[in-house]
Amino acid sequence: MHLNECNVRKYVSQFRVYLQYERNYSAHTIDAYMSDLEQFANFLDAQKDSFDIHVIDADIVRRWMMEMMSDSVAASSVNRKLTALKSFFRFLMRKGVMTHNPLKMLTGPKKAKPLPYFVKEKDMADLLGDDETPTETDFEAVRDRLMLEVFYETGIRCSELVALKDDDVDSDGMLLKVTGKRNKQRLIPFAGRLKDMIGHYYNVRAREVGGGCRAFFVRKDGRPITSAIVYYKVKKNLSGITALGKRSPHVLRHTFATGMLNNDADLSAVSKILGHSSLASTQVYTHVTFEELKHNYNAHPRAQK
């Protein structure tokens, strides 16, 4: 059964006109909507059902979606087709052909969220090195290196790093006081190596920039650093060690979380350090570590057969 054979042909034609002249949809979008309706009609034909608008209900459409998912149709494509069908039924209600929309409460499949990008530990070691005592004297080089270390060792967000004040850095207690989303504050511990780098940064900053700085990370003229500068510096440094599609401060946050969990850190502790409001936000990194395990297992001779 095709659309030109079904009992709603005239409504489909009117729907096309509606999309074109009242909704001002592009020709490409209209063709896609028509194709989606045609596919639905073909599904009904295969099910020996009729494309009768008065008998179509949510269960029929769910069967259609399940069939598409079993055929490995992407969730985004299934949702787009459902959108087209819902739009058609809204149009029918607008025309007075139907008194209710049977698909109003129907939801499509959730899109699979892409796993976070992260840099491998070896690559981070290549980037940051193993210098125990900082010796660099150029202010920007010292500052940029410290920014990378802070991102990697504490997992803070770019906005949180930019907002750091000198008063937020407790070198003796080796703690950062970070103000996160919704102004929630948290304390993040750091290790002795980072303490030494912070002390070295203070010395170089005092010599090159001078005193009177409230912001922790500043430019050479003493003004606070900006997010744009941080993004540029991080991307430039990560470009030399990885071909990842994303090379941003948030990738270093992902790298911190993944590294912690790969080394048996407690999930709830990592969640608190990251400032997540729930464990669900942190659990995505457990999927990252599992994917890494699967990747490594695939190197086994038996896995290749």
KEFI-853743 format. One line per field, with one value per residue (C-alpha): x, z, y; residue number from 1. Coordinates in nm, 4 decimals. Example, Ala and Ser with C-alpha at 12.3 -4.5 7.8 and 13.67 -1.06 7.14 Angstrom:
# residues 2
X = c(1.2300, 1.3670)
Z = c(0.7800, 0.7140)
Y = c(-0.4500, -0.1060)
pos = c(1, 2)
END
This chain:
# residues 305
X = c(0.0000, 0.1301, 0.0102, -0.1712, -0.3770, -0.4691, -0.7787, -0.5971, -0.4345, -0.6085, -0.4941, -0.1349, -0.1498, -0.2973, -0.0289, 0.2404, 0.0833, 0.0569, 0.4253, 0.5280, 0.3170, 0.2158, 0.5175, 0.7673, 0.9595, 1.2352, 1.1772, 1.4281, 1.2360, 0.9022, 1.0366, 1.1712, 0.8308, 0.6553, 0.9083, 0.8526, 0.4748, 0.5293, 0.7484, 0.4815, 0.2208, 0.4463, 0.4852, 0.1079, 0.0759, 0.3210, 0.1263, -0.1973, -0.3277, -0.4960, -0.3595, -0.6858, -0.6270, -0.9135, -0.7677, -0.4020, -0.2958, 0.0239, 0.0693, 0.0813, 0.3402, 0.5446, 0.5564, 0.6829, 0.9558, 1.0581, 1.0890, 1.3119, 1.5307, 1.5648, 1.6812, 1.9540, 1.7947, 1.9575, 1.7548, 1.7866, 1.6274, 1.3468, 1.2728, 1.2675, 1.0142, 0.8027, 0.8146, 0.6829, 0.3970, 0.3091, 0.3117, 0.0727, -0.1712, -0.1558, -0.2401, -0.5408, -0.6645, -0.6163, -0.8326, -1.0998, -1.0572, -0.9656, -1.0734, -0.7638, -0.4040, -0.3291, 0.0432, 0.0522, 0.2125, 0.4259, 0.7999, 1.0741, 1.3869, 1.6554, 1.9542, 2.2691, 2.4974, 2.8481, 3.1131, 3.3314, 3.6601, 3.9642, 4.3405, 4.5291, 4.7572, 5.0667, 4.9884, 4.9344, 5.2668, 5.4336, 5.2731, 5.3409, 5.6639, 5.7917, 5.9864, 5.9803, 6.1139, 5.9853, 6.2677, 6.0905, 6.1157, 5.8945, 5.5726, 5.3268, 5.4964, 5.4839, 5.1206, 5.0070, 5.1823, 5.0187, 4.6749, 4.7157, 4.8297, 4.5377, 4.2865, 4.4403, 4.4948, 4.1706, 3.9126, 3.7732, 3.5753, 3.7163, 3.4811, 3.5953, 3.9616, 3.9095, 3.7224, 3.9962, 4.1269, 4.4517, 4.2447, 4.1001, 4.4400, 4.5561, 4.9109, 4.9864, 4.6714, 4.7013, 4.3369, 4.1522, 3.8266, 3.6192, 3.2913, 3.0900, 2.7446, 2.4719, 2.7498, 2.8085, 3.1518, 3.3679, 3.7217, 3.9538, 4.2795, 4.5983, 4.9385, 5.2832, 5.3988, 5.1215, 5.2004, 5.5576, 5.4361, 5.1978, 5.4816, 5.7007, 5.4156, 5.3726, 5.7439, 5.7492, 5.4221, 5.5503, 5.8641, 5.6974, 5.3529, 5.3898, 5.1684, 4.8120, 4.6596, 4.3280, 4.2764, 4.4983, 4.5560, 4.6360, 4.7743, 5.1092, 4.9404, 4.7844, 4.4285, 4.2451, 4.2785, 3.9747, 3.8019, 3.8920, 4.2632, 4.2384, 4.0603, 4.3234, 4.6150, 4.4662, 4.3786, 4.7261, 4.8938, 4.6626, 4.6998, 5.0601, 4.9795, 4.6402, 4.4229, 4.0985, 3.8099, 3.7808, 4.0745, 3.9233, 3.9515, 3.6503, 3.8466, 4.0983, 3.8113, 3.7009, 4.0611, 4.0845, 3.7635, 3.8544, 4.2028, 4.0667, 3.8199, 4.0744, 4.2911, 4.0142, 3.8925, 3.5530, 3.2727, 3.1063, 3.4386, 3.5032, 3.1495, 3.2119, 3.5431, 3.3813, 3.0934, 2.8251, 2.4789, 2.4172, 2.6110, 2.4346, 2.6465, 2.9645, 2.8638, 2.9213, 3.2932, 3.2445, 3.1215, 3.4370, 3.6578, 3.4547, 3.4914, 3.8650, 3.8673, 3.6791, 3.9224, 4.2185, 4.0574, 4.0112, 4.3886, 4.3651, 4.4138, 4.0879, 3.8947, 4.0057, 3.8608)
Z = c(0.0000, -0.0886, 0.0115, -0.3169, -0.2436, 0.1182, 0.2491, 0.3700, 0.0433, 0.0311, 0.3849, 0.3054, 0.0033, 0.2185, 0.4790, 0.2169, 0.1235, 0.4919, 0.5512, 0.2447, 0.2706, 0.6345, 0.8083, 0.5424, 0.5651, 0.3139, 0.0214, 0.1747, 0.5047, 0.3297, 0.1185, 0.4336, 0.6049, 0.3021, 0.2903, 0.6608, 0.6101, 0.3128, 0.5256, 0.7941, 0.5348, 0.4071, 0.7621, 0.8050, 0.4730, 0.5869, 0.9111, 0.7136, 0.8817, 0.7168, 0.7116, 0.8638, 1.0835, 1.3124, 1.4099, 1.4447, 1.8088, 2.0134, 2.0221, 1.6424, 1.6267, 1.9039, 1.6956, 1.4037, 1.6166, 1.7601, 1.4111, 1.3048, 1.6138, 1.5484, 1.1966, 1.3541, 1.2547, 1.4644, 1.7516, 1.5985, 1.2736, 1.4594, 1.6528, 1.3345, 1.1764, 1.4915, 1.4757, 1.1194, 1.2189, 1.5225, 1.3094, 1.0645, 1.3426, 1.4840, 1.1375, 1.1265, 1.4582, 1.3290, 1.0307, 1.2593, 1.1110, 1.4533, 1.8026, 1.9832, 1.9057, 1.9973, 1.9739, 2.2015, 2.4968, 2.2897, 2.3283, 2.1037, 2.2009, 2.3923, 2.1868, 2.2858, 2.4460, 2.3025, 2.5487, 2.6781, 2.5053, 2.7270, 2.6856, 2.7698, 3.0718, 2.8611, 2.6410, 2.9454, 3.0858, 2.7559, 2.7678, 3.1300, 3.1896, 3.5258, 3.6434, 4.0211, 4.0485, 3.8053, 3.6384, 3.3588, 3.4050, 3.1265, 3.2898, 3.0255, 2.9917, 3.3690, 3.3869, 3.0929, 3.2304, 3.5689, 3.4104, 3.2423, 3.5679, 3.7631, 3.5076, 3.5001, 3.8755, 4.0066, 3.7275, 3.7643, 3.4906, 3.2769, 3.4362, 3.7796, 3.6896, 3.5500, 3.8666, 4.1049, 4.3401, 4.5344, 4.8499, 4.7038, 4.6885, 5.0213, 4.9477, 5.3042, 5.3336, 4.9676, 4.8959, 4.6257, 4.7149, 4.3973, 4.3267, 4.0858, 3.9315, 4.1296, 4.3434, 4.5239, 4.6824, 4.7311, 4.8480, 4.6238, 4.7580, 4.5545, 4.5874, 4.6742, 4.3131, 4.2301, 4.5489, 4.4268, 4.0863, 4.2476, 4.4594, 4.1507, 3.9657, 4.2515, 4.2362, 3.8580, 3.8649, 4.1357, 3.9316, 3.5893, 3.6745, 4.0203, 4.3252, 4.3845, 4.1956, 4.3262, 4.0420, 4.0607, 3.6872, 3.5191, 3.1991, 3.1762, 3.2340, 3.5576, 3.4300, 3.5005, 3.2356, 3.0151, 2.9143, 2.5503, 2.6347, 2.8410, 2.5592, 2.3094, 2.5308, 2.6134, 2.2528, 2.1375, 2.3911, 2.3383, 1.9596, 1.9973, 2.1717, 2.0489, 1.7392, 1.9407, 1.7766, 2.0848, 2.2604, 2.5246, 2.9003, 2.9454, 2.7842, 3.0677, 3.3168, 3.1511, 3.1598, 3.5333, 3.6074, 3.3831, 3.5306, 3.8852, 3.8161, 3.6196, 3.9315, 4.1601, 4.3056, 4.4766, 4.2472, 4.5111, 4.5965, 4.2311, 4.2054, 4.4981, 4.3563, 4.0195, 4.1853, 4.0313, 4.1823, 4.1404, 4.0851, 3.7518, 3.6027, 3.7141, 3.6087, 3.2422, 3.3159, 3.4280, 3.0743, 2.9420, 3.1495, 3.0450, 2.6780, 2.7342, 2.8883, 2.5891, 2.3526, 2.5340, 2.5440, 2.1669, 2.1388, 2.2785, 2.0086, 2.1043, 2.0782, 1.7190, 1.6078)
Y = c(0.0000, 0.3470, 0.6880, 0.7437, 0.4321, 0.4984, 0.6667, 0.9780, 1.0766, 1.4118, 1.4950, 1.4089, 1.6411, 1.9168, 1.8511, 1.9089, 2.2432, 2.3349, 2.2613, 2.4574, 2.7722, 2.8026, 2.6530, 2.7664, 2.4396, 2.3776, 2.1450, 1.9032, 1.8869, 1.8457, 1.5604, 1.3968, 1.4238, 1.2764, 0.9937, 0.9225, 0.9022, 0.6712, 0.4449, 0.4327, 0.3390, 0.0616, -0.0663, -0.0788, -0.2565, -0.5239, -0.5601, -0.6029, -0.2906, 0.0050, 0.3563, 0.4742, 0.7771, 0.6774, 0.3393, 0.4362, 0.4477, 0.4708, 0.0923, 0.0703, 0.3465, 0.1830, -0.1365, 0.0692, 0.2257, -0.1111, -0.2557, 0.0330, -0.0046, -0.3790, -0.2883, -0.0713, 0.2584, 0.5303, 0.6732, 1.0209, 0.8962, 0.7189, 1.0360, 1.2405, 1.0029, 1.0156, 1.3956, 1.3852, 1.1551, 1.3656, 1.6775, 1.5127, 1.4242, 1.7776, 1.9016, 1.6679, 1.8051, 2.1581, 2.0659, 1.9199, 1.5734, 1.4332, 1.5340, 1.4023, 1.3186, 0.9543, 1.0210, 1.3250, 1.1452, 0.9077, 0.9551, 0.8282, 0.6346, 0.8158, 0.9110, 0.7307, 0.9855, 0.9834, 0.8767, 1.1612, 1.2283, 1.1743, 1.1725, 0.8558, 0.8606, 0.7995, 1.0982, 1.3205, 1.2018, 1.2938, 1.6387, 1.7241, 1.5347, 1.4184, 1.7233, 1.7263, 2.0829, 2.3494, 2.5424, 2.7350, 3.1127, 3.2539, 3.3726, 3.2566, 2.9181, 2.8664, 2.9787, 2.7653, 2.4563, 2.5139, 2.5498, 2.2116, 2.0552, 2.2033, 2.0777, 1.7314, 1.6924, 1.8453, 1.8012, 2.1532, 2.3254, 2.6053, 2.8601, 2.7456, 2.7811, 3.1306, 3.2325, 3.1145, 3.3837, 3.3804, 3.3348, 3.0138, 2.8472, 2.7031, 2.5919, 2.4848, 2.2752, 2.1713, 2.2543, 2.4454, 2.6189, 2.6016, 2.7775, 2.5647, 2.5704, 2.7481, 2.8981, 2.5707, 2.5590, 2.2523, 2.1790, 1.9790, 1.8355, 1.8369, 1.6734, 1.8017, 1.8245, 2.0676, 2.2615, 2.3113, 2.4275, 2.6772, 2.8158, 2.8521, 3.0264, 3.2746, 3.3606, 3.4097, 3.6037, 3.8385, 3.9085, 3.9478, 4.0853, 4.2360, 4.2233, 4.3265, 4.0332, 3.8997, 3.6552, 3.3489, 3.3067, 3.6376, 3.7821, 3.9610, 4.2962, 4.1694, 4.1335, 3.8079, 3.5417, 3.4773, 3.1549, 3.2225, 3.2346, 2.9168, 2.7328, 2.8436, 2.7391, 2.3995, 2.3221, 2.4228, 2.1948, 1.8970, 1.9223, 1.8120, 1.4835, 1.3620, 1.3520, 1.3636, 1.5450, 1.7632, 1.9244, 2.1482, 2.2070, 1.9792, 1.6960, 1.7336, 1.7166, 1.3922, 1.2732, 1.3411, 1.1481, 0.8556, 0.8334, 0.8346, 0.5539, 0.3523, 0.3620, 0.2351, 0.5650, 0.5545, 0.6717, 0.8897, 1.0556, 1.1379, 1.2743, 1.5111, 1.6304, 1.7020, 1.8864, 1.6655, 1.6937, 1.3196, 0.9996, 0.9535, 1.2322, 1.0589, 0.7090, 0.7945, 0.7623, 0.4034, 0.3369, 0.5001, 0.2731, -0.0316, 0.0633, 0.0919, -0.2556, -0.3960, -0.2265, -0.3786, -0.7224, -0.7124, -0.7425, -1.0961, -1.3657, -1.5370, -1.2103, -1.1685, -1.5025)
pos = c(1, 2, 3, 4, 5, 6, 7, 8, 9, 10, 11, 12, 13, 14, 15, 16, 17, 18, 19, 20, 21, 22, 23, 24, 25, 26, 27, 28, 29, 30, 31, 32, 33, 34, 35, 36, 37, 38, 39, 40, 41, 42, 43, 44, 45, 46, 47, 48, 49, 50, 51, 52, 53, 54, 55, 56, 57, 58, 59, 60, 61, 62, 63, 64, 65, 66, 67, 68, 69, 70, 71, 72, 73, 74, 75, 76, 77, 78, 79, 80, 81, 82, 83, 84, 85, 86, 87, 88, 89, 90, 91, 92, 93, 94, 95, 96, 97, 98, 99, 100, 101, 102, 103, 104, 105, 106, 107, 108, 109, 110, 111, 112, 113, 114, 115, 116, 117, 118, 119, 120, 121, 122, 123, 124, 125, 126, 127, 128, 129, 130, 131, 132, 133, 134, 135, 136, 137, 138, 139, 140, 141, 142, 143, 144, 145, 146, 147, 148, 149, 150, 151, 152, 153, 154, 155, 156, 157, 158, 159, 160, 161, 162, 163, 164, 165, 166, 167, 168, 169, 170, 171, 172, 173, 174, 175, 176, 177, 178, 179, 180, 181, 182, 183, 184, 185, 186, 187, 188, 189, 190, 191, 192, 193, 194, 195, 196, 197, 198, 199, 200, 201, 202, 203, 204, 205, 206, 207, 208, 209, 210, 211, 212, 213, 214, 215, 216, 217, 218, 219, 220, 221, 222, 223, 224, 225, 226, 227, 228, 229, 230, 231, 232, 233, 234, 235, 236, 237, 238, 239, 240, 241, 242, 243, 244, 245, 246, 247, 248, 249, 250, 251, 252, 253, 254, 255, 256, 257, 258, 259, 260, 261, 262, 263, 264, 265, 266, 267, 268, 269, 270, 271, 272, 273, 274, 275, 276, 277, 278, 279, 280, 281, 282, 283, 284, 285, 286, 287, 288, 289, 290, 291, 292, 293, 294, 295, 296, 297, 298, 299, 300, 301, 302, 303, 304, 305)
END
